[in-house]
Amino acid sequence: MGPEEDLPTLLSRNDHLNILRYIRAHKLREPHLVVSHGQPLLGFHSDGSTTKPSQSLDDATRLAALEQLCLASLDVGNTTLAESCLNALHAATSHSSVPKESSRYRKLLGMCLEASGKYDDAAKVYDELLEDNPSNGYAAKRKYCILAAQAGKEEEAMKALNDYLSMHPGDVAAWNQMAEACLSVSDFKGAAYCYEEVVLGCPLDSNVHMKLGEVYATAGGMENAKLARKHLAQAVQLDGNNLRAWFGLIDASEGYLMEVEQATKGKKEMEEEGVEVAKELILFGGEKLMGFYKGTRMGKFVERLLKETAESM
Amino acid sequence: MTSATPPIYRPPQATLLLDSQIRDWVVLPLLIIMIIAGLLRSNIGKYLRPPPKPVSRVDARGKSCLLRAARLRGGNGGYLSEARWEARRLAWSARSGEGSNNTAGWLRAEATRADVENKLQKKAESGDSPNQDIPGMPPGMGDPAAMMDGMKGNMAAMVQNMVMMQGISHFFRGFVLVKVPFPLTKGFKQMFQRGLDLTTLDTSYVSSVSWYFLVMFGLRAFFRLAMGDPLQEELEGIEIQKEMGCDYGAGPQPVGFDAPKVLKAEADNLELLTGRGRRFHVDEAERNLLGKRYPKKSKKRSSGGNGEDVLFGLPARGKQEGSRSKHKAS
């Protein structure tokens, strides 16, 4: 799916249609590119006037580009452009105007309403969509977003997200959102559970492992400290340039050592091997970090920080 | 092909002369008719395709649950540590009475829930219009309209095939159209000489009905080339419809998903899984990261946390590998 050339080639050729197609096919989020190339393609001008599009498009292509441009203009906060896209969608200029009861059109309408702050109207649109088809996941997600966008409705938003997740437990993005919501109220155990779900969904993402490790480390406890080390080590392995994960690995190992120190004598004996590993991890991570910062102005500070850590060991 | 003086002894598999009229009036017209018919069929099929139908709430939820469970069951499960993986597996697949607080596991609860919801829905439907689901029939079979929807798309192809085959066997019965330029064993007789009951005829001759079949299957790749891939926008439209809870009725059976049954089966699958023989990448991550610098194991065995079974003395995977690599090193 999508054009065969890569994006820079298309950009240099100024091939508006295929740039939009490429961005859609690869699910990129490039609202500025979409707006700057979608406007000339569809004949919109920045002063609000419309002309004939630069090239004749068939209906499916034109409507898809309009939808994309509408979403992108919402993304950059240009509600007037979004509105003219919406009007163009059901304008009767072409023989295939979009009917107003199309669920795809109503979804866009709801998002435009949201963007201009009319949350109640938007919620009404989504409610109607859900009434027509209760398994419309998109509308259910948008209803959560409406709540999340309003200050002072955090609790309701979390409840809505919870409802959504019990209906669609396979949605990884929603789990990620839930993890962030849990973090915002300092529920580290809940966040760990959600991030575990995200790890199951995208196991090769270094950042997810890093976040899960951090949450474990923050939650505290001997077992969690060990898990934190493991996941941070995994994050570092998946992406060797993930500096935050390197720092996290050192910090988590240190936290683990502190946990061991506070443990009872019997437990301490059991953790002998773990202590060795943690110390080695601190040294290894420190060397790596020093390599990254060598010759930069930050180098001195990082060195001092790492030395302090090593001394406290 | 033909010699002026026929030899006295003719081998049993002599070459037949295929009249050039056959080529001009049968082989090529058949090919052209089939190409035209194929293009026509794909265009008619587009109009006959049923519009996307909303997925029922129960099915959507069941499918999503299944997706989540499959992630744990599949290779992605190896990116949690063993203890956490095991905890999830138990929590999802426990039977009622053996879970942590005597409740059924998540998947089993979902299965019962789907079952109840299905029953409620059926009751509500039968209240509206009795006799809709004929007892004794599998679900979805009672509603002929639903069945028709799925079949409509295939209808064009089926009707066309039937008519074409009848026509060909009526008009060109017994014709030998083509000779393939290589010898074939007797086994191919069924395939190449359908409608010709001649035991002595060489298998490399192709009868008219067989030619029809060969062309029909052979043209698929040609159609893919001729019609091109579907438009990107069309494919995206299908994806968006899916996201919004609609589905194109693919295949002849409109209702093929039985959420309670599938969820229960998935719970049973999870119940039977063990962590042994499964690679937990996260548990090995530190060892892999440090490589040779990983500290040599001391005499005293540390325990706990590494998925080691203390009670039965089963070593964890990571440990085994450690000792193995140590042997290698020494």
Interface residues (C-beta under 8 A of the other chain):
Chain A: M1 G2 R21 R24 A25 A60 T61 L63 A64 S103 R104 K107 L129 D132 N133 P134 S135 N136 G137 Y138 A139 M167 H168 P169 G170 D171 E196 E197 V199 L200 G201 P203 L204 H209 M222 E223 K226 L227 R229 K230 H231 A233 Q234 V236 Q237 E269 M270 E271 E272 E273 G274 E276 V277 E280 L281 F284
Chain B: P54 V55 S56 R57 D59 A60 R61 K63 S64 C65 L66 L67 R68 R71 L72 G75 N76 G77 G78 Y79 L80 S81 A83 R84 R88 L231 Q232 E233 E234 L235 E236 G237 I240 E243 M244 G245 C246 H281 V282 D283 A285 E286 N288 L289 L290 R293 Y294 P295 K297 S298 K300 S302 S303 G304 G305
